[in-house]
């Protein structure tokens, strides 16, 4: 009874004794017992379903009450939609439980490869990364060979440091061709083609831990909409080609990725997305291999899909991804330095064997 009274008090209700007159006119103060309110939950198996690459098991759950709740004494509760929904004798909802991926899907290929490579691995990208003097000199860097991304194609496109005073790992660069690298656009000065960063150094690391120094010749920054297309990136052009020991990272637009590699709207199936961050770690979006990748200074860090054996770049952290407009900017940077743009095109992997969704 105390529990029922406490429950009624929460909703502003008062338990009122019911009084009966007997023939002797004697008054009885006995209360009519209130039946305890209990519920029964049933689960109905609806079978398997799919709306794309994932196969899910659907279960309809119904919650039924054994007796109706008492009417509220508070008149405001009598019209409160939340309370009235609670008064319904039953309610139902459907849960979707991940079962598997369709074997022909890119999600299946990514997930099976992810499971195979993460056993015993960790999120640290470099086992050592430090600058002798305030991130202005050559860094000391070594790969962590136990990282979840170790040995994947495109790994060496990740720059461990560049010549700035803001601190290591912030405003990171990713090589998208042997002559161009990508980072964020916002906060990096005026839009358009510039030479203000000319002479600044960006470092990359070969798989054999050999440091490669690249020098910026000129750059283009975008951080606004043009012809209805929002762009947020900076592309730098180097004074020479990177050696073959440094991979450029393959790319796809977000729309191209979503056509082949569906992201779940409600998170009801696993979807590995690799994201680096300024501290030198890569988050996989699959617990426990997860770290905060949305700190101030992480903007422009690459968002990648770990397709089999390779990292696929599709956008930066809070910044825009590959587009026709980006390639046009890269081509113009080449023309300004009298280079043939055809030699420096974004590299796109062949995903044609995987179906669209």
N, C-alpha and C positions, 0 to 999 in steps of 0.2 A: 504493500500500500504506500509506503514512504517513497518508493521509486516512482510510482504512478503520480503521486502528488508533486514530486520534483519535476517530472516530465511536463505535467500540466502547467506548472508555475513558469516554465521556460516560455510558454506561449501565452502567458497572461491569463490562464484559465484558473477557475476556482471550483473545487469539488464541493457541491452543495448537497447536504443531507436531504433525503426525501422523507417528509413527515406525513403520517396517516392518522386519521381520526377513527377511533374505535367507537362502538355503540355506547360504551360507558363514558365517552368523552375524555378518556385518558389519552394523554399525548405520548407517543413513542418517539424516541430520538434515535432509533437504530438506523444505520445507513444501509442502503441497498448495495450489495457487493458489486464492484466494477470488475468485469472480466479482464484479466491481464491481456494486453495486446501482444500477439505473437505473429511471426511471419514464416512463410515457407518459400524457399527458393528452389526453382526447378530449372534444369538445363536441357535444351533441345538441340541435338546435333543436326546442323543443317548441311553438313558435308563440305566438300572442297569447292573453292571458287578462285577465279583469277581475273584481273583486269589489266594484265600486262605480263611482265616477266615473273612475278611472284605468284605462288600458289599458297592460299591461306585456308585455314580450317575455320568455318563459321559456327558459332554457338549462340543460340538465342537464350537469354536468361530472363526468367520471369520471377518477379517478387510479388507474392500474394499475402494479404493480411487476413488473419482469421476472424477479426471483427472490426467494425468501423470505428474510427476515432470519435470521441464526443464532440459535439458542436462547440465552437469557441464562445466564451463569454465576452471576449473582447471583439466589438463590432468591426474593428479594423482588420482583424485576422479573417473575418468572414469573406472579405474580398481580396485577401492577399493571395496572389497566384502561386507563390512558393508553398504556402500552407495548404492551399486547395489541392495542389498536385500531390502532397503527402497524404491527403485524405482519400485518394483513389484506392479502391480495393486491390489493385494490382498494377504493375508497370513492367515493361519489357524493354530490353536493349540487346544489341548484337555485338559480340566480341569477335575480332578476327585474329587468329593465332597463326603466325608464320609456320608454314609446313616445309616448303622447298622453293627452289627456283626452276624455271623451265630450262632444260639442259641446253637449248640452243641460244639462250639469252646471254648478253654481255654481263648482266648481273651475276649469272651462274659462273662465268669464267673468272670474274673478279673475285667473287666470294671464295671459290675453291682455291684459287691461288693465294688469296689472303690467309686462309686457314693454314695452308701449307707452309707459309713463310713466317708466321708470327709465333710459332712455338719456341719459347725461350728467348725471344728477341725483346729489345727495348726501344724507347723512343728517342734516345740521344743520337743526334746526327754526327757530331764530331766528338772524339774522345778528348781532344785538346783544341782550344780556340782562344787565343788571347793576343793582345797588342802590347808591344813594349811601352809605347808612349801614347796614351789617349787616342787610340785608333787612328793615328796618322801615319804610322810606319808599316812595314811589311808584317803581317800577322804570323803567328806560329799556330799551325792548324794540322790536325790529323783526323782521318776518318774513324768513326766507330764502326768496326766490322761486324758488330752484333746488332746494328740498327735494323729496323724493319724495312728500310729502303735501301740498304746496302746491296750493291751489285745491280740495281735496277737501271735500265737505260734512262738517261736524262738526269741521273743523280748529280753528275759533275756540273750541270747547268746551274746548280744552287751556289751562289756566291756566299762565302762565309763572312766577308767584310769588304768595305770600300772606304775610301779616304775621306772621312768626315770626322767632326769633333763631337757629334751628338751621342755617340755610344755604339757599341758593337751590336749588330743584328737589326737595328732599326733602319727603315727604308731599304729593305733588301732587294738585290737584283737577281733576276733569273734570265739566263741566256736563251733567247728564242731562235737565233741564228748564230752563225759563227762571227757575225759582225754586230749584232744588236742584242740589247738586254732590256728587260722590262722592270719597272717599279711603279709606285703610285703616282698619280698626277696632282692631287690636291695637296696644297701646302708647299709645293716645290717651285714657286715663282710664277711669272707671267706665262700665259699660253702662247703657243706657236713655236717656231724653230729658233733655237738659241745656241750660243756658244759660251754662255757664262760658266758652264761646268767643264769646259775644255781643259785638259791637262790633269783632271782628277783621275785617280787610279781605282780600279776595281779588281779584286783578286778572286781567282777560281782555283780549284784543287783537283789534280788528276787522281785517278784511283790509286796510283802509286805514291800519293802524298807529295807530289811535286807542285809547288806554288806557281801559278801562271798569272802574270800581271797584264791587265788590259787598261789602256788609257783612253778616256773619253775624248772624242773629236768634236762632236756637237750632239744636240739632243732636241727632242720635240716634247712639249708638255700639253696635255689636254685635261680639262676639268670642267667641261660644260657640254651642253647639247648643241649639236650641229645637224640641221635638217632632220630634227626629230630623233636623232641618235645621241644618247648620252655617252660621253667618253670620259674616263678617269684613268689616265696612265701617263707615264713618261717613258719614252723609248730613247736610249742612248745609242750612238754609233761609235764604234771603236776605231782607233787609228790603223788597225790591222786585223786580219782574221785571227780568231782563236785557233789553236792547234787542234788536230783531230783527237787528241787525248781529252778534250773538253767537249762533252755532248751538248748540242742544243736540245731543248725539250720540245717534244711534239705537242701540238695544240689542237683544240676544237672549241667552237663556240658553245656557250651554255645551251643554246637551242639544239645544237648537234648532239651534245652529250645527253640531254634529256630524251631525245628521240630513241637513243640506243640503251641508255642507262638510267632507268627511271628512279627518281628520288621519291620515297614514300611520303605521302602527305601527312599521315598520322604516325609515322615511325614504327609501323608494324612489320617491317622486315629489315634485315641488316643491310647497310649501305655504306661500305668503306669509302671515305673521302679523306685524303691525306692533306694536312695543312701544317706548314712550318710556322715557326714563331721566333721572335727575336732572341730568345734564350738558347736557341740551338737544339730544339726538340721538334719532333713531328708528331702531330696528333692524328689518329686514324679514324676517329668518330666511333670506334667500337671499344667499349669498356673492357678491360681497365686501361687500354692504351690511349688515354685521353688526357690532354693538357689544355689549359686556357690559351686560346689563339686570338682573342679579341682585346688585347691590352693596347693602350695608346702606344703607337710605334709599330704595331703589327700590320698596319694598312699596307697593301701591296704585296704582302707575302703570298706565295702561290697556293692556290687551291688546285688539287690534282686528283685524278682518278688513277688508281694503281691497276691499269690494264695488264694482262699477263706479260711480265718481264719488263714493263716500261711505265714511266710516269707520264700522264697526259695532263697538260696544263689547260684549264678552262676559264679561269678568272683569277683575280687577286683578291685578297681580303678586303672587302668593302669597295673594291675597284672593278672596272670593267675588263672583260676578257677579249680574246681575239675577235677581230671583225674585219670587214673589207676596208673600213676607214683606217684601221691600224696598219694594215698592209700598205695602204696608199701612203701613209706617213713614213713608213720604213723605206718605201721606194724613193720618196722625195729626199730623205736623208742621204740615200745613196747617190742620187743625181747631183746633190749639192757638193759631193766629194768626187764627182765624175766616176762613180762606180756603176757597174751594170746591175740594176735591180733584180734581174732574173736569177742572178746567182745567190740572192739572199731572200728567198721566199720562206714563209712559215711552213713548217713540216707537219703534215697531217697523216696520222696512221691510217691504214686500211681497215676499216671496221665494217665493210660491206657484207661480210658473212653473218653478221648479227642482225636480227630483225629489228625493224622500227616498231615503236609502241605509241 
